[in-house]
Amino acid sequence: MSTIPQVVLKPRKAAPFFGRHPWVLATAIDTITGEVQDGDIVDLTAENGHWIARGIFNGRSHIRVRLYTWNADETLNGDFWRGRMQTALALRTELGYTAPRGAARLIYSEADGLSGLIVDRFAEYLVVQPTALSMARRLDELVPILAGLASPRGIIVRAEPSMAKLEGFEMTPSVAWGDSPEDIVFLDEHGVQFGVQLLQGQKTGFYLDQRENRRVAAGYFAGRSVLDVCCYSGGFALAAAKLGHAKSVLGIDSSSHAIELAKANAQLNELTNVQFETGECFETLETRRTRGERYDAIVLDPPKFARGRRGVDVALRAYHRLNQLAVELLTPGGILVTCSCSGGVMPEDFQSMLLGVAMKTKRDIQILERRGAAPDHPVRVTCAENEYLKCFICRVS
């Protein structure tokens, strides 16, 4: 008889987990049998005792159990984690994200069957970001496995503070294996050079999810004046200037540190048609509208305005205000590249927001492309919540 503690679901709550959804919320749980501590392996059962899946418990999180296998014969041990990692890395090889000076997401949490674990490669270095206590507690086991599979020069571990707080753990960015990177690690993305800082900065150091969107959006910018709002280290702005042959590019970000990095990246690419300034997104757009300035193209890539469905209404109002200001700054026939990384905002919500902007401004908005994250950020259909990024490329008449 199994000695693994059992998490028993309330009646009529089992269907999503038979369907292999990996998150068991606290509201779905009836009782727990056996002694269980945060980070322990547990079995999930229906109210009638039917075994469903195996996962890891966290009493501090709203996601009480993260599920990893629906095979009762599988044990969540080193061999299990190694197998999942091998499969994830093999997919990125198939996708062609293997350039020595390139960057790619090697492991994407639930999409790769490793809920709560993100691993990004930046040239010779890996950045491991646990987004769940289940993975944070197992880094001493996971990091050596990852080092053996990927053969990096060094592995950095870091966590997003807000996410770590929700999951009940703390983490200071550090080198967990191998060599420490230089202050700046250099990357090549579609021929554009970027310097990234792996031990500081936002997320894991760079927004890899927008890789293909930066390239595609650049194709609309030839000969145009471009304003890149929330530009961080210059991703869209540098692609517009170098790949898109824009007439002029201005990047704006509220972080002075990010702006300094963006300026350095512009110099790295020997670009003279791009400038960067520090500024808050709403205030910047309002000021430039008041001045009567106009742009032929605007990129909006703001941070999250909502973390879940509860904050969607507030987020949509913020997106509406931001996009209305941008539309009012665009010349007729201008290009609007507007993005949302708020997972709770569905694509249909975002499109409806643009409808509201069109009605408010009395400008026609044509959606030319609806895009998401790069292919190294796959979406597993049993966990659609991973499909967070929306990137709409529009023409504004």
C-alpha positions in Angstrom: 0.0 0.0 0.0 1.3 3.5 -0.9 2.6 5.6 1.9 2.3 8.8 -0.2 -0.2 11.3 1.4 -3.4 11.6 -0.5 -5.2 14.9 -1.5 -8.9 14.1 -1.9 -11.0 16.3 -4.1 -14.5 17.6 -3.4 -17.4 15.9 -5.3 -17.6 17.0 -8.9 -14.2 18.6 -8.9 -12.2 15.8 -10.6 -12.9 16.4 -14.3 -10.2 19.0 -15.0 -7.5 16.7 -13.5 -8.6 13.6 -15.4 -8.2 16.1 -18.3 -4.6 16.6 -17.2 -4.8 20.2 -16.0 -1.8 20.6 -13.7 -3.1 23.0 -11.1 -5.2 21.9 -8.1 -6.5 25.0 -6.4 -7.3 25.1 -2.7 -11.0 25.5 -3.4 -11.1 22.0 -5.1 -9.7 20.1 -2.1 -11.8 18.3 0.5 -9.4 16.5 2.8 -5.8 15.4 3.0 -4.9 12.0 4.4 -1.5 11.4 5.9 1.3 13.8 7.1 2.2 16.3 4.5 4.6 19.3 4.5 5.1 22.0 1.9 7.2 20.5 -1.0 6.2 16.9 -0.3 5.0 14.5 -3.0 1.3 13.7 -2.9 -1.3 11.7 -4.8 -4.5 13.2 -6.0 -7.7 11.2 -5.8 -11.3 11.7 -6.6 -13.9 11.7 -3.7 -14.5 8.0 -4.4 -10.8 7.1 -3.9 -10.0 6.8 -7.6 -6.3 7.7 -8.2 -5.8 10.6 -10.7 -2.3 11.9 -10.6 0.8 12.6 -8.6 2.2 16.0 -7.7 3.8 18.3 -5.1 2.0 20.1 -2.3 2.3 23.7 -1.2 0.0 24.8 1.6 1.2 28.4 1.2 0.0 28.8 -2.4 -3.5 29.1 -3.9 -2.3 26.4 -6.2 -2.1 23.7 -3.5 -0.9 20.9 -5.7 1.1 21.0 -8.9 0.6 17.8 -10.9 3.5 16.2 -12.8 2.4 12.6 -13.8 -0.8 10.8 -14.5 1.0 7.4 -14.4 0.8 5.8 -11.0 4.0 3.8 -11.8 6.2 6.9 -12.2 8.1 8.3 -9.2 9.0 12.0 -9.0 12.8 11.4 -8.7 16.0 12.4 -10.5 15.3 10.1 -13.4 11.9 11.5 -13.9 13.1 15.1 -13.9 16.0 14.2 -16.3 13.6 12.6 -18.8 11.3 15.7 -18.8 14.3 18.0 -19.3 15.7 15.9 -22.1 12.4 16.0 -24.0 12.2 19.8 -23.5 15.8 20.4 -24.8 15.3 18.1 -27.7 12.3 20.2 -28.9 14.4 23.4 -28.9 17.0 21.6 -31.0 14.3 20.6 -33.4 13.1 24.2 -33.6 16.6 25.3 -34.5 17.2 27.5 -31.4 20.8 26.3 -31.0 23.0 29.2 -32.3 26.0 29.5 -30.0 25.5 33.3 -29.4 21.7 33.0 -29.5 19.1 32.7 -26.7 16.1 30.5 -26.2 13.7 29.3 -23.6 14.8 25.7 -22.9 12.1 24.8 -20.4 8.8 26.5 -20.1 7.0 25.3 -17.0 3.7 23.4 -17.6 4.2 23.4 -21.3 7.1 21.0 -20.8 5.5 19.1 -18.0 7.7 20.8 -15.4 5.2 23.1 -13.6 7.0 25.9 -11.8 10.3 25.7 -13.7 11.6 28.1 -16.3 15.1 27.8 -17.9 16.5 30.3 -20.4 19.8 30.0 -22.4 21.8 33.1 -23.1 24.8 32.1 -25.2 26.9 29.9 -22.9 24.9 30.5 -19.7 21.6 29.3 -18.3 19.2 31.2 -16.1 16.9 29.0 -14.0 13.8 30.7 -12.6 11.6 28.7 -10.3 8.1 30.0 -10.2 6.8 27.5 -7.7 8.0 26.2 -4.3 8.0 22.7 -5.7 10.8 23.5 -8.0 12.6 25.9 -5.7 13.0 23.2 -3.1 14.5 20.8 -5.6 17.1 23.1 -7.3 20.0 21.2 -5.6 18.8 18.1 -7.5 17.7 19.8 -10.7 20.7 22.1 -11.4 23.3 19.3 -11.7 21.0 17.4 -14.0 20.5 20.4 -16.2 24.3 21.1 -16.3 24.9 17.5 -17.5 22.3 17.8 -20.3 23.0 21.3 -21.6 26.8 21.6 -20.8 26.6 25.4 -20.1 29.5 27.5 -18.8 27.5 28.6 -15.8 24.0 28.4 -14.3 22.4 31.3 -12.5 19.3 30.9 -10.3 16.9 33.8 -9.7 13.2 34.3 -9.0 10.7 37.0 -9.6 10.1 38.4 -6.1 6.4 38.8 -6.4 6.0 35.2 -7.6 8.3 33.9 -4.9 6.2 35.7 -2.3 3.0 34.1 -3.6 4.6 30.7 -3.5 6.2 31.2 0.0 9.9 31.1 -0.7 12.8 33.6 -1.0 15.7 33.6 -3.4 18.7 35.9 -4.0 20.1 35.8 -7.6 23.3 33.7 -7.5 25.5 31.4 -9.5 24.4 27.8 -8.7 26.9 26.0 -11.0 30.0 26.7 -13.0 31.4 30.2 -13.8 29.9 33.5 -13.0 29.1 35.5 -16.2 30.6 38.8 -17.0 28.5 41.9 -16.2 27.3 41.8 -19.8 26.6 38.7 -21.9 26.4 39.4 -25.6 23.7 37.8 -27.9 22.8 37.8 -31.6 19.1 37.9 -32.5 18.4 37.9 -36.2 21.6 39.9 -36.7 20.9 42.4 -34.0 23.4 42.4 -31.1 22.2 42.7 -27.5 24.0 42.9 -24.2 22.1 41.4 -21.3 22.7 41.3 -17.6 21.8 37.9 -16.1 22.2 38.6 -12.4 20.0 41.7 -12.5 17.3 43.3 -14.6 13.8 42.1 -15.4 12.6 38.5 -15.7 15.6 36.3 -16.7 17.5 39.1 -18.3 15.7 39.6 -21.7 12.2 39.1 -23.2 12.8 36.0 -25.3 9.0 35.6 -25.9 9.0 38.6 -28.3 11.9 37.3 -30.5 9.9 36.6 -33.6 7.6 39.5 -33.0 10.5 41.9 -33.0 11.6 40.6 -36.4 8.2 40.6 -38.0 7.2 44.0 -36.7 10.4 45.5 -38.1 9.2 44.6 -41.5 6.4 47.2 -41.3 8.7 50.1 -40.3 10.8 51.0 -43.4 11.1 54.7 -43.7 8.8 55.4 -40.7 9.3 57.4 -37.5 8.9 54.9 -34.7 8.1 55.4 -31.0 8.9 52.3 -28.8 7.1 52.6 -25.4 8.3 50.5 -22.5 11.3 49.5 -24.6 13.4 47.9 -21.8 16.9 47.3 -23.3 15.8 48.2 -26.8 14.4 45.0 -28.3 11.8 46.4 -30.7 13.6 49.7 -31.1 16.9 48.2 -32.3 15.1 45.7 -34.6 13.2 48.6 -36.1 16.3 50.6 -36.7 18.6 47.8 -37.9 16.3 45.2 -39.5 13.4 47.5 -40.4 15.4 50.5 -41.7 13.1 52.9 -39.9 13.7 56.6 -40.6 14.1 57.3 -36.9 13.4 55.5 -33.6 12.8 56.8 -30.1 12.7 54.3 -27.2 11.1 55.2 -23.9 11.3 53.3 -20.6 10.7 54.2 -16.9 13.9 52.4 -15.8 17.0 54.6 -16.2 19.1 51.4 -15.9 17.2 49.8 -18.8 17.7 53.0 -20.9 21.5 53.0 -20.2 21.6 49.3 -21.4 19.5 50.2 -24.5 21.9 53.1 -25.4 24.8 50.7 -25.0 23.1 48.2 -27.3 22.5 50.9 -29.9 26.3 51.7 -29.8 27.0 48.0 -30.1 25.1 47.9 -33.3 26.6 51.2 -34.6 23.1 52.7 -35.0 22.7 56.4 -35.4 18.9 56.5 -36.2 17.8 55.5 -32.7 17.6 57.4 -29.4 16.5 56.5 -25.9 14.9 58.5 -23.1 13.7 57.8 -19.6 9.9 58.3 -19.2 6.7 56.8 -17.7 4.5 55.4 -20.5 1.3 57.3 -19.9 2.9 60.6 -19.1 5.2 60.3 -22.1 2.4 59.7 -24.5 0.2 62.5 -23.0 3.0 65.0 -23.1 3.8 64.2 -26.7 0.1 64.4 -27.7 -0.1 67.8 -26.0 2.9 69.0 -28.0 1.2 67.9 -31.2 3.8 65.3 -32.1 3.1 62.5 -34.5 4.7 59.2 -35.3 4.3 56.8 -38.2 4.6 53.7 -36.0 4.2 53.0 -32.3 5.1 49.9 -30.3 3.4 49.3 -26.9 4.9 46.5 -24.8 4.0 47.4 -21.2 4.5 45.2 -18.1 1.6 43.2 -16.7 -1.4 45.2 -15.8 -3.2 42.1 -14.3 -1.9 38.9 -12.8 -5.2 37.0 -13.0 -8.8 37.2 -14.1 -9.7 39.3 -11.0 -7.7 42.2 -12.2 -8.9 42.1 -15.9 -11.3 45.0 -15.8 -8.7 47.4 -14.3 -6.1 46.1 -16.7 -8.4 46.6 -19.8 -9.0 50.2 -18.7 -5.3 50.7 -18.5 -4.7 49.1 -22.0 -7.5 51.3 -23.4 -6.0 54.5 -22.1 -2.5 53.5 -23.3 -3.7 52.5 -26.8 -6.0 55.5 -27.1 -3.0 57.8 -26.5 -0.9 55.9 -29.0 -3.6 56.0 -31.7 -4.0 59.8 -31.2 -0.3 60.1 -31.8 -0.3 58.1 -35.0 -0.3 59.6 -38.5 -3.0 58.3 -40.9 -1.9 54.9 -42.1 0.3 54.5 -39.1 1.3 51.1 -37.7 0.4 50.2 -34.1 2.2 47.2 -32.5 0.3 46.6 -29.3 1.1 43.9 -26.8 -0.2 42.4 -23.5 1.6 40.0 -21.3 -1.3 39.8 -18.7 -2.3 36.2 -18.8 -5.8 36.9 -17.5 -6.6 39.2 -20.5 -7.8 36.9 -23.3 -7.2 37.7 -27.0 -10.9 38.5 -27.4 -10.7 40.9 -24.5 -7.8 42.6 -26.0 -9.5 42.9 -29.4 -12.6 44.3 -27.8 -10.4 46.9 -26.0 -9.1 48.0 -29.5 -12.7 48.2 -30.7 -13.4 50.7 -27.8 -10.3 52.7 -28.8 -11.5 52.9 -32.4 -14.9 54.1 -31.3 -13.4 56.6 -28.9 -10.9 58.1 -31.3 -13.0 57.7 -34.4 -10.1 56.1 -36.2 -10.3 52.8 -38.1 -8.0 50.1 -36.7 -7.2 47.1 -39.0 -5.6 44.1 -37.4 -2.9 42.8 -39.8 -1.5 40.1 -37.6 -2.4 38.4 -34.3 0.8 36.9 -32.8 1.9 35.2 -29.6 5.1 34.1 -28.0 8.0 32.5 -30.0 7.8 28.7 -30.6 10.2 28.0 -27.7 7.3 29.1 -25.5 4.8 26.3 -26.5 1.3 26.1 -25.1 0.1 22.7 -23.8 -3.6 22.5 -24.6 -4.3 21.0 -21.1 -3.0 24.3 -19.6 -4.1 27.1 -21.8 -3.1 29.6 -19.1 0.4 29.5 -20.5 -0.8 31.4 -23.6 -0.3 34.8 -22.0 1.4 37.0 -24.7 -0.7 38.9 -27.2 0.9 40.9 -30.0 -1.4 42.6 -32.5 0.1 44.4 -35.5 -2.4 47.0 -36.7 -2.9 49.7 -39.3 -4.6 52.9 -38.1 -6.3 55.0 -40.7 
